[in-house]
Amino acid sequence: MSEPEFSSRNPPPSDRQLLILLAIFGGFIIATIAALWFLFEQLVWFIPIQFEQQIGRLVVPVFEQQAKPSPTQTTLNQLVDRLETHLDSTLENRDYQVLYIPQPTINALAIPGDRIIIFQGLLGFVESENELMMILGHELGHFAHRDHLRGISRGLFFQTVLSIFLPNIGSLESLAVALSNAQFSQSQERQADEFGLTLLQENYGHVAGATDFFERLKAEEKGNKIAFLQTHPPSQERIKRLQQLTKKRGYQLQTPSPLPASLNLPN
């Protein structure tokens, strides 16, 4: 078969023209993805808080079965109540509660349904009320920033994008969605740290203890499979940023307060 002939009026496209077309097509794809990302991120703020609390009804009972009502849990809730007095009025109609789980896991979680999970192992790891309040403030930050819904939105975003551009991707799509929901993003964790630092300052008038927990975690990061380390950014990065924020805002460092007696648990 002979090669197609092109008249002088319709010459074959040049390499430069093909590159321009590819650039336009690539730009269209990038713009579409960016627009979808913006849409999914913004829609989160229009979803009623009650929707998030409804999701919590599916999750909270699992942890409630593991939690034990105790003086320890009561004290933890009293600490959260103190932090709540410094929250913005837009965060009202929430029912923040701590569930204390007597397991050696060194971790804290914020789950849908306005619940903060504190494990016994974490209480045995902290050394002052201030650093515990920093952790509680951090978890409250996830609620304030609607991070649970943003995580769901991120999963839907990946699923939508992959279904549009790679409709037959199948298992890869499921993997991407699962990975996107595995933990909060680095930016969400940084925002929650900043939120916790602000609450610490407002509660005590200084930010002693803001980095203490992370300093000890830093020493444990090499080869130690602490749950907290598997779901949060590297401690050194967090310490550096908190120190920079403290200096920039002119926050003071004073003597941290000791843990309440009911929270002094053996390691």
Salt bridges, closest charged atoms under 4 A:
GLU41 OE1 - ARG150 NE 3.61
GLU52 OE2 - ARG94 NH2 3.47
GLU52 OE1 - ARG146 NE 3.07
GLU52 OE2 - HIS148 ND1 3.39
ASP95 OD2 - ARG115 NH2 3.97
ASP114 OD1 - ARG94 NH2 2.79
GLU127 OE1 - ARG216 NH1 3.47
GLU129 OE2 - ARG82 NH2 3.17
GLU131 OE1 - ARG216 NH2 2.29
ASP147 OD2 - HIS142 ND1 2.71
ASP147 OD1 - ARG150 NH1 2.96
GLU189 OE1 - HIS138 NE2 2.81
GLU189 OE1 - HIS142 NE2 3.52
GLU189 OE1 - HIS232 NE2 3.91
ASP193 OD1 - HIS138 ND1 2.73
ASP193 OD1 - ARG238 NH2 2.68
GLU194 OE1 - ARG241 NH2 3.41
GLU194 OE2 - ARG249 NH2 2.49
GLU237 OE2 - ARG190 NH1 3.71
